[in-house]
Amino acid sequence: MTGLGEAVAEASAGETPFDLERLFRSRYAAIARLIAGIVRDRACAEELAVDVFLRWSRARPMPPDTIDGWLYRAAVRIALDELRREARRSRYERLLTFFRGHPGPEEVRAAGERNEQVRNVLRSLSTRQAEMLLLRANGFSYSEVATALGLNAASVGTLLARAEESFRKEFVRRYGDEY
């Protein structure tokens, strides 16, 4: 007999109390592999395998011939509990992501200030440049911008680049290099 068999025989004969360390050494790797096969995370499985043995140490006494069955059932239950815990954690994280999507009061105030800065800079640009930037920011294509403003479609790219550069320079002049 080796490992668990010897420990069970000794405990049955009343010679020594059942040795947790011997049980741990003989069954830990198998329990950890079983759990890793369920949770698909080796590090987590190793921690959970230790928990299985801690629970066993608190659950005694039990007949020696039931120890293996108890350990494997406990390992499966702990692994399933971890999967459920992970599913709950993922669900809560998705909810937090949803709620974080709504800005807080400080973010609303900062966005309002930024919008006011952009409006001030747009007011300082020529009407055509401001119109081009607004149309493009609202998803208009070059040809749609050309049609809306009565421009040659071939020149919209150049005019738009100049408008963007004018906007950037004016923003930096007024508010610093934040934009």
C-alpha positions in Angstrom: 0.0 0.0 0.0 1.2 3.5 -0.7 0.0 7.0 0.2 -3.7 6.9 1.0 -3.9 3.2 1.4 -1.2 3.2 4.2 -2.8 6.1 5.9 -6.2 4.5 5.9 -4.8 1.2 7.2 -3.0 2.9 10.0 -6.1 4.9 11.0 -8.3 1.8 10.8 -5.9 -0.1 13.1 -6.1 2.8 15.6 -2.3 3.2 15.4 -2.4 6.9 14.4 -5.0 9.5 13.6 -5.6 9.9 9.9 -2.9 12.1 8.4 -4.1 15.1 6.4 -0.7 15.8 5.0 -0.4 12.3 3.6 -3.9 12.4 2.1 -3.1 15.8 0.6 0.2 14.6 -1.0 -1.5 11.6 -2.5 -4.6 13.2 -3.9 -3.9 16.9 -4.4 -2.7 16.6 -8.1 -5.7 14.5 -9.1 -8.2 16.9 -7.4 -6.5 19.9 -8.9 -6.6 18.3 -12.4 -10.3 17.5 -12.0 -11.1 21.1 -10.9 -8.9 22.6 -13.7 -10.9 20.5 -16.2 -14.1 22.2 -15.1 -13.0 25.8 -14.4 -10.3 25.9 -17.2 -7.9 27.9 -15.0 -5.0 26.0 -13.5 -4.1 28.6 -10.8 -7.7 28.9 -9.7 -8.0 25.1 -9.6 -5.0 24.8 -7.4 -6.5 27.2 -4.9 -9.8 25.4 -5.0 -8.1 22.0 -4.5 -6.6 23.3 -1.3 -10.1 24.4 -0.2 -11.4 20.8 -0.8 -8.8 19.4 1.6 -9.6 22.1 4.2 -13.3 21.3 4.0 -12.4 17.6 4.4 -10.4 18.3 7.5 -13.4 20.0 9.0 -15.9 17.4 7.9 -14.3 14.4 9.6 -14.8 11.8 10.9 -15.9 9.6 8.1 -15.2 6.0 7.1 -11.8 5.7 5.3 -13.3 4.0 2.3 -15.5 7.0 1.6 -12.8 9.6 1.6 -12.0 9.4 -2.2 -15.6 9.7 -3.1 -16.1 12.6 -0.7 -13.0 14.4 -2.1 -14.1 14.1 -5.7 -17.7 15.1 -5.0 -16.5 18.1 -3.1 -14.0 19.0 -5.9 -16.8 19.0 -8.5 -19.1 21.0 -6.2 -16.5 23.6 -5.5 -15.6 23.8 -9.2 -19.3 24.3 -10.1 -19.6 26.9 -7.4 -16.7 28.8 -8.9 -18.3 28.7 -12.4 -21.5 30.1 -10.9 -19.5 32.8 -9.0 -17.7 33.7 -12.2 -21.0 33.9 -14.1 -22.4 36.2 -11.5 -19.3 38.3 -11.5 -19.5 38.7 -15.3 -23.1 39.6 -15.1 -22.4 42.3 -12.5 -19.5 43.6 -14.5 -21.8 44.0 -17.5 -24.3 45.9 -15.4 -21.6 48.1 -14.0 -20.4 48.8 -17.5 -23.9 49.7 -18.5 -24.3 52.1 -15.5 -20.8 53.6 -16.0 -22.0 54.5 -19.5 -24.1 57.2 -17.9 -21.9 60.2 -17.0 -21.9 61.5 -13.5 -22.5 65.2 -12.7 -18.9 66.2 -13.0 -18.6 64.5 -16.4 -21.8 66.3 -17.6 -20.4 69.6 -16.4 -17.1 69.0 -18.1 -18.8 68.0 -21.4 -21.0 71.1 -21.2 -17.9 73.3 -20.8 -16.2 71.5 -23.7 -19.3 72.0 -25.9 -19.4 75.7 -25.0 -15.7 76.0 -26.0 -16.3 74.3 -29.3 -19.3 76.6 -30.0 -17.1 79.7 -29.2 -14.4 78.6 -31.6 -17.0 77.8 -34.3 -18.4 81.3 -33.9 -14.9 82.8 -34.6 -14.5 80.9 -37.9 -15.8 82.0 -41.2 -19.4 80.9 -41.9 -18.3 78.5 -44.6 -15.6 76.8 -42.5 -18.0 76.4 -39.6 -20.7 75.0 -41.9 -18.2 72.5 -43.4 -17.1 71.3 -40.0 -20.6 70.9 -38.7 -21.8 69.1 -41.8 -18.9 66.7 -41.8 -19.2 66.1 -38.0 -22.8 65.1 -38.7 -21.8 62.4 -41.1 -22.1 64.2 -44.4 -19.9 62.8 -47.2 -17.7 65.1 -49.3 -20.2 65.2 -52.1 -23.1 66.0 -49.8 -21.0 68.8 -48.2 -20.3 70.1 -51.7 -23.9 70.0 -52.7 -25.1 71.6 -49.5 -22.6 74.5 -49.7 -22.5 74.9 -53.5 -18.9 73.9 -53.7 -16.9 71.9 -56.2 -16.7 68.3 -54.9 -13.0 68.0 -55.8 -12.1 71.0 -53.5 -14.0 69.9 -50.4 -11.1 67.8 -49.0 -8.7 70.8 -49.2 -11.2 73.3 -47.8 -12.2 70.9 -45.0 -8.5 70.4 -44.0 -8.0 74.2 -43.9 -11.2 74.5 -41.8 -10.0 71.9 -39.3 -6.6 73.5 -39.1 -8.2 76.9 -38.4 -10.4 75.4 -35.8 -7.4 73.7 -34.1 -5.3 76.8 -34.0 -8.1 79.0 -32.6 -9.0 76.4 -30.0 -5.3 76.2 -28.8 -5.1 80.0 -28.8 -8.1 80.3 -26.6 -8.0 77.3 -24.4 -4.5 75.9 -24.5 -3.3 72.6 -26.0 -6.2 70.5 -24.6 -8.1 69.7 -27.8 
